[in-house]
Amino acid sequence: MSSFYSIILVDDDPINNLINKRLVSKLGIAPKIEEYLEAERAIEKIRTLSSDQNILIFLDINMPVMNGWDFLNQYLIEFKDRKDKIVVLSSSIDFQDRQKAKEFGCVEGFIEKPLTPEKIKSII
């Protein structure tokens, strides 16, 4: 049974996206899993979705051009009415990154890489 319309993986590392896509697909929590190497592309995709199509976004923060913080700022500007679940998925162990993530009301969690089935289940 799926909980989300779609899952969006935003990470500039294609290997991480591939591994995470396979892991998430095994859990069957969404019929669609999409991966984006650039945060701008993920924003473009979200623009095409209706507000009742809830999504789960796994977001890396350290990316070139538009990083995760820029993505979150843009998300808050454009998608105030959406009820998506955004989880920061990062290799950062910096306490300040965790604190900064908490400042964004749309962020529901901060997980250190690698993603595991247990970590996914703990957030859904």
C-alpha positions as CSV (number, residue, x, y, z in Angstrom):
1,M,0.0,0.0,0.0
2,S,1.5,3.3,-1.0
3,S,1.5,6.3,1.3
4,F,2.7,8.9,-1.2
5,Y,1.9,9.8,-4.7
6,S,5.6,10.0,-5.5
7,I,9.0,10.0,-3.9
8,I,11.6,12.4,-5.2
9,L,15.3,11.9,-4.6
10,V,17.4,15.0,-4.9
11,D,21.1,14.2,-4.8
12,D,23.9,15.2,-7.2
13,D,25.4,11.7,-6.8
14,P,23.9,9.3,-9.3
15,I,25.1,6.2,-7.4
16,N,23.4,7.4,-4.2
17,N,20.2,8.0,-6.2
18,L,20.4,4.5,-7.8
19,I,20.9,2.8,-4.5
20,N,18.2,4.8,-2.7
21,K,15.7,4.3,-5.5
22,R,16.1,0.5,-5.3
23,L,15.9,0.6,-1.5
24,V,12.7,2.8,-1.5
25,S,11.1,0.8,-4.3
26,K,11.3,-2.4,-2.3
27,L,9.3,-0.8,0.5
28,G,6.4,-0.1,-1.8
29,I,5.5,3.3,-0.2
30,A,4.9,5.1,-3.5
31,P,4.1,4.0,-7.0
32,K,6.6,6.5,-8.5
33,I,10.1,7.2,-7.5
34,E,12.0,9.9,-9.4
35,E,15.6,11.0,-9.0
36,Y,17.1,14.4,-9.7
37,L,20.8,15.3,-9.9
38,E,19.9,19.0,-9.9
39,A,17.6,20.6,-7.3
40,E,16.2,23.0,-10.0
41,R,14.8,20.0,-11.9
42,A,13.1,18.7,-8.8
43,I,11.5,22.2,-8.3
44,E,10.3,22.1,-11.9
45,K,8.7,18.7,-11.3
46,I,6.9,19.8,-8.2
47,R,5.4,22.7,-10.1
48,T,3.6,20.2,-12.3
49,L,2.0,18.4,-9.4
50,S,-1.4,19.3,-8.0
51,S,-1.4,20.1,-4.3
52,D,-3.3,16.9,-3.4
53,Q,-0.5,14.7,-4.8
54,N,1.6,14.4,-1.7
55,I,5.2,13.5,-2.1
56,L,8.1,12.5,0.0
57,I,11.3,14.3,-0.8
58,F,14.8,13.1,0.2
59,L,17.1,16.1,-0.1
60,D,20.8,16.3,-0.1
61,I,22.1,19.6,1.2
62,N,25.6,19.7,-0.4
63,M,25.0,20.1,-4.1
64,P,26.4,22.5,-6.8
65,V,24.4,25.4,-8.3
66,M,21.2,25.1,-6.1
67,N,22.1,23.4,-2.8
68,G,19.6,21.9,-0.4
69,W,19.2,25.1,1.5
70,D,18.4,27.0,-1.7
71,F,15.9,24.3,-2.6
72,L,14.2,24.7,0.7
73,N,14.0,28.5,0.4
74,Q,12.5,28.2,-3.1
75,Y,10.1,25.5,-1.9
76,L,8.8,27.7,0.9
77,I,8.2,30.6,-1.6
78,E,6.5,28.6,-4.3
79,F,4.7,25.7,-2.4
80,K,3.3,27.1,0.8
81,D,0.1,25.2,0.4
82,R,1.6,21.8,-0.3
83,K,1.6,19.1,2.5
84,D,4.7,17.2,1.3
85,K,7.2,15.5,3.6
86,I,10.8,16.7,3.2
87,V,13.6,14.8,4.8
88,V,17.2,16.0,4.6
89,L,19.4,13.1,3.7
90,S,23.0,14.2,4.0
91,S,26.5,12.9,4.8
92,S,27.0,16.0,7.0
93,I,27.6,15.3,10.6
94,D,27.8,19.0,11.4
95,F,25.4,19.9,14.3
96,Q,24.8,23.3,12.7
97,D,23.3,21.6,9.6
98,R,20.9,19.8,11.8
99,Q,19.9,23.0,13.6
100,K,19.5,24.8,10.3
101,A,17.3,22.1,8.9
102,K,15.0,22.5,12.0
103,E,14.5,26.2,11.1
104,F,12.6,25.1,8.0
105,G,9.1,24.3,8.9
106,C,8.7,22.1,5.9
107,V,11.5,19.7,6.9
108,E,10.3,16.8,8.9
109,G,13.6,15.1,9.6
110,F,17.4,14.9,9.1
111,I,19.0,11.6,8.3
112,E,22.6,10.8,7.8
113,K,23.6,8.8,4.8
114,P,23.4,5.9,4.0
115,L,19.6,5.5,3.8
116,T,18.4,2.2,5.3
117,P,15.0,0.5,5.5
118,E,14.9,1.2,9.2
119,K,15.6,4.9,8.7
120,I,12.8,5.1,6.0
121,K,10.3,3.3,8.3
122,S,11.2,5.7,11.1
123,I,10.1,8.7,9.1
124,I,7.0,7.4,7.4
